[in-house]
Amino acid sequence: MKAASGTQRLLTPTFTALLTACIWYFVSTGMMLVAIPVFVSEELGGGEWGVGAAMGVSGLAAAVLRVVAGPITDTKGRRWVMVFGSSLAGVSMLGLVVAHSVGAVVAFRALTGVGEAAFFVGAATALQDIAPEGRRAEATSYFSAVVYASMALGPLLAEWLIERFSFEATWLVGTVFCGIGALLAVRAPQNRAPATGQRQFFSRPIVHPAAVGPGSVLVVGLFGFACFMTFAALWATEVGIRHAGSVFLLFAGAVLVLRLLLARLPDRLGARTTTTIALVLSALGLAIMAIWKAPGGAYTGSAVMAVGQTFLFPALFASVIQSAPTSERGQAVASFSISFDVAFGTGGFIAGAVAGHLGGITSAFWFGAVACGLALLLARGTLPKTSGVAPPREDTPLPPRAGPDEARHLR
């Protein structure tokens, strides 16, 4: 008798290998969050403009290339895209060894963005290929927890390498980490759509229909998170917290722990219920920070906000996967992940404008809370009510490239 999809094994050797590949890759990119700004500012004298260009070009390139990475993931295969993305990111970090101008750094960072687009879409799609039908959100929780942990470790490692050795050593270590990620990515299932004479590069509109509803909810809901990230440090200082970083440590630590401990909750409750909880708590956390203007308010609001953000992405991502045919899953993942770029690319500017013209940081927090409320209305109108979503019609399974004991998860 076939086991229910919700009870099938998730942490298989292949799934674990791909998560490990993600750890190596995202630690390397996390190192760049500290190393690049310091290198451009102190070593190259690039100033604020140079730092902004070197950091921003990677995200811009990733946002643009995600649109292409999705269809390539479907047509060329998850494994190929992951290996290519991690390898290209490694080459871009190795190039920094000979980068002696801001322009050269910006060029290599653009290559990092291309690699980021490919690796993220390929990894997120491959992990969903392997996950049993009833454990999609759980798989997403583990994936996002790995990203959080790696991004926290990367900057610390970069600071230690720069202080103890040099920037060149930092670039070389980042390159090696990307190489290890590429080697582990070979374990990914290939899972490419069968070639047909009528298949077009974009089998659907550029923004996949399965990602429109959940992606819209994520964009509006993340405006609240963008307000938090933009002003949490300044607000902590303003209310009397000596070390503003403690607020971020509390937030990131809470999200990481809760996503690991409650990884299965979104699958059990369903996308609509889980998203409702996430957005209500996110709005409440922002409101607490706006009303309780004291260290206790900043810490309490951050903790409540963290609980909300724990569930938002896994629930919405699982909804996208459940609605998209397997042969178009890469494009759906790419379309959904663009929501992050849109939300963070515009949310910070909007939060700054609101704070500058409508009464300071508290007004930005209230704006974020209202945005979460609007996202909640959107979610209630677009997401399915039930916890289970029927597989899309005419979804032809792709040939697995995993071991025989794991192949059943791909059928």
Salt bridges, closest charged atoms under 4 A:
ASP74 OD1 - ARG78 NH1 3.23
ASP129 OD2 - ARG78 NE 2.56
ASP129 OD1 - ARG329 NH1 2.59
GLU133 OE1 - ARG136 NH2 2.93
GLU138 OE1 - ARG135 NE 2.72
GLU138 OE1 - ARG264 NE 3.25
GLU328 OE1 - ARG204 NE 3.22
GLU328 OE1 - HIS208 NE2 2.74
ASP341 OD2 - ARG66 NE 2.94
